[in-house]
C-alpha cells in the first residue's frame, strides 16, 4: 500500500493517453517564476523570511509539474509554515500555491479528494492566522483574492481533465473489446479446428484397434496419429499463449462459420458411445427447431453443446450412461449434459486442454447466462441456462 502511495506521488500523470512533455515542464517553471516575481513586486518591500517563503512557494509549484503529488505536499507545507511563522505574507506566493498545485493534480488525473481536501485545510489555516494578525477588511480581502484566483485555477484543471478522462475511457473500452474478441478467437479455434482434429485422432485410433491384423494400416495410422497429435498439441500451446496474452493485438476477427448441426454431433457421439457400451439418452433436441431462439443464441448454444457432447464422448465410462436434455419455456433455454466417468480418467494432451469448458463458460456468460459444472467421483454434469429476452 505504501509503495503504491509513493508511486502515485511521483507520477506526473495518471492518464495512459496523456503525459506531460519537456515543454510542459518548462512552461510550468516559467509560470512559477512569473508568479514569484509578481508576488514580490506587489508586496515590496519584504523581509528575508517573506522573500524566502515566496521563492519556496514558486519552487514547489514548479516541482508540481514533474512530481504533482510531491509538489502539492511541498506547496502546502511552505504555505502553512509561512502562515504560522511569518506575518504579512504575500497573497500570491506561497498563499495561492496550494490552490494551483491542487489544479495540477486534478488536470493530471489524480484523485480529487486529496486535491480539494488540501485546499479546504489550507483555507482553514489561513483563516485562523489572518483573523489573528490582520484587521477584518484586510484578511477578508486576502482570502477573497486567493479564493477567486484559486477557483479559476481549479476550473481550468477540471476543464483540462475532462477530455483526457474521455480519451482514457475510450482507450479502456477499446482494450476491453479487443480482450473480448481475443477470447472469442481462442474459443472459435478450439471449437472448430481443434475439435475436428481431435475427432480425427479418436476415429483413427478406433480404426487401428479394430484392425490389428493389418500391419500396413496400423503403421500408416500410427504415423498419421502421431503427426496429428503433435499438431494439435502445438495448436493448443498457441491457443494458451493467445488466451494469456495482454497487449494491443488487433484481433478483430469474428466467427462467421456455422457450427456443425447438433443432431449430427449427437448422432455421431451416439455411435461412438454405443461401441463402448454407453447408453446415451437424448431429450429435447427439437427445441433448436423453434423460432423463439434468436439466431445468435442458437449458434452459440450449438457450439457449447457440441463441445459438451465431445467431452462426453471422450470421458464417458465404458458400459455407463450419458444424458443430454434441452428445454425451453419461451423465456429461457436450459440444457443438461451428464455422463458417468471412470474413477481416475487419464487425459491425453491431444484430446484434452481445459480450454473447451472455459470457452463454453465464456460463451454462456457473455449471453447473460449461467454455466455450472458438477463433478462427483462417478459422474460429471453440466447445467446451463440462457435468457432468450434481455432483462428489463
Secondary structure, DSSP 8 states (H G I E B T S, - for coil): -HHHHHHHHH-S-S-SS----HHHHHHHHHHHHHHHHHHHHHT-S--HHHHHHHHHHHHHHHHHHHSHHHHHHHHHHHHHHHHHH-TT--TTTTTTHHHHHHHHHHHTT--HHHHHHHHHHHHHHHHHHHHHHS-HHHHHHHHHHHHHHHHHHHHHHHHHHHHHHHHHHHHHHHHHHHHHHHHHHHHHHIIIIIHHHHHHHHHHHHHHHHTTT-HHHHHHHHHHHHHHHHHHHHHHHHHHHHHT--S---------S----HHHHHHHHHHHHHHTT-EEEEE-GGGGG-TTS-HHHHHHHHHHHHHHHHHHHHHB-TT-EEEEEEEE-SSEEEEEEEEEB-TT----TTT--SHHHHHHHHHHHHTT-EEEEEE-SSEEEEEEEEESS---
